[in-house]
Amino acid sequence: MKVTFIGGGNMATAIAGGLIARGTRPPDIHIVEPSYAQRARLAERVPGACIHGTTEESAVAGADIVVLAVKPQQMREATATLASYASALPVVLSIAAGIRSADLSRWLGGYTRIVRAMPNTPALVGAGISAVYARPEAKHVAALAVEVLEACGEVVECAREEDLDAVTAVSGSGPAYVFYFLEALEAAAIDLGLPADVGRRLALATFEGSVKLALQSGEPPATLRANVTSKGGTTARAIHVLDEAHVSDAVVAAVKGAAARARELGDEFGEG
């Protein structure tokens, strides 16, 4: 499979690396990246791939799929340079938050074989999860997009495009919530007198082990939490403090805020 990435940031690099690990030949990967410094980094991180400074015919000719891997505010410019080549492309996959397929289609001159996806940063270590939505005109080629995304993690499908805003809020932004809580656990460990390196090891191992337990047990998180919360014990005191601070409500509100921002991005950068 020949894949062209428009944008050579971390996510494009992660997916490209995953594809190569799964057997894609490096010369079959093309990456368009205007930054000279980033092109130099790509040459080191994805050796053998074809690196381009602009979206030219040689970057997209013969591509089985083009992945739009730029930030939402850069998407209009990226599609403008791709539009003249779009008609020959089997499928275009966008991994930008918020930008709707109808706007992408308009900017690409009416091109409709568009799939949207929201991956997340654990893709950098092959442990990501992505959600995909394919326009009706792209259903028959959506498997190509899924194959690309599976190179760095799991893939789930969305029946409605608007569901991607919720996915963005839950799993797209989700790693930041985990890191936020890890920061707090580390800070608490230090406040309680533990060395910083010990606090970090404890926090990381606790998260890793808890996720493994949740995956293997099949029990809902509420049940697993109850299992370690003895009445009148240390965990019960901690959960009481969290409840008093309405932490659960704050997390729900934060995720809803992220979803609202995803919708705003579509409105803000999809105009015109």
Residue, then its C-alpha position, 0 to 999 in steps of 0.5 A: m500500500k502506498v500512503t501519502f501524509i500531508g503533515g509530518g508531525n508526531m501522529a504522522t510519524a507514529i502511523a508511518g512507523g507502524l506501517i513500516a513495522r507491519g511490512t510497508r516498504p519505506p519508499d511507499i510512504h511519502i510525507v509532505e512537510p514544509s518545515y525544513a527542520q522537521r523534514a530533517r527529523l523525519a529523514e532520521r525517524v522514518p528512514g527510506a520514506c520520501i520526504h517532500g517540502t510541498t504537495e506536488e504531483s510526485a508526492v501523491a501520484g499512485a497513492d492508495i490513500v492520502v492522510l491529512a495530518v495537519k492541525p485544524q487551522q492548517m487544513r484549509e491551506a493543506t486541502a487547497t494544495l491537494a485539490s488539483y490532485a484529489s480526483a485521482l485519489p482512492v480515499v482521503l483520511s483526515i485525522a484533524a479534530g473538528i473539521r467536518s467532511a462536508d467542508l473538506s469535500r468543498w475545499l477539495g473541489g467536491y471530492t467525496r471519498i473522505v474518511r475522518a478519524m480521531p487517533n490519540t497519542p499512545a499511537l506513538v508506542g503502538a497502543g493508540i485507539s482511533a475512531v473512524y467515520a466514513r462518508p457514504e461515498a467512502k464506505h467501499v474504500a474505508a477499509l484502507a483507512v482502517e488498515v492505516l490506523e490499525a498500524c498503531g492501535e485499535v480502531v472503532e467505527c462511528a455511525r454518525e460523524e458528530d460522534l467524533d466530537a465526543v471521541t475527541a473529548v474522551s480518547g483524543s484528549g484522554p491521555a492528557y487527563v491521565f497525565y494530569f492525574l499522574e502529575a497529581l499522584e506524583a505531587a502527593a507522593i513528594d508531599l508525603g515525603l517520598p523521593a520523586d523517582v519513587g513517587r513516579r514509579l508508584a504512580l506509573a505502575t499503579f495506572e498500568g496495573s489498574v488498566k490491565l486488571a480492568l481489561q482482564s477482569g471484565e468488571p465495570p470500573a465502579t465494581l473494581r473501585a468498590n472491591v478496593t474500598s473497604k468501609g472505614g479504610t484508607t481508600a474510603r477516606a480518599i474517595h470521600v475527599l474526592d467526592e467532597a470536591h466533586v471530582s467526578d462531576a469536574v471530569v464529566a464537565a471537562v470532557k463535555g468542554a472538550a467536545a464543545r471545543a471540537r464542535e467550535l473548531g469545526d465552526e471556526f475553521g470550516e467557514g468559507 
